Amino acid sequence: MAADAHWEKLLGENVRRLRKQSGMSQEELAYGVGVDVRYLGGIERAQENPSLKVLVQIAQCLDVQPHQLLLDQSEWD
């Protein structure tokens, strides 16, 4: 994987993990964020490049700070 795509993978993994931890389906999170479920799935698969606005909305729905979505899981403690 290219070095510039690393953040996309971290973002996707964090969104998926936090969404599942909170018991939300992709459909529920997509509705809360105001995006199409296919777009949210693309974010989780590191295939989409969300805007800062969408990143902030995802973080709000998952009850985390936006920067946390870009952290390696080991940095969460």
Secondary structure, DSSP 4 states (H G I P E B T S, - for coil): --GGGHHHHHHHHHHHHHHHHTT--HHHHHHHHTS-HHHHHHHHTT-----HHHHHHHHHHHTS-GGGGGS-GGG--
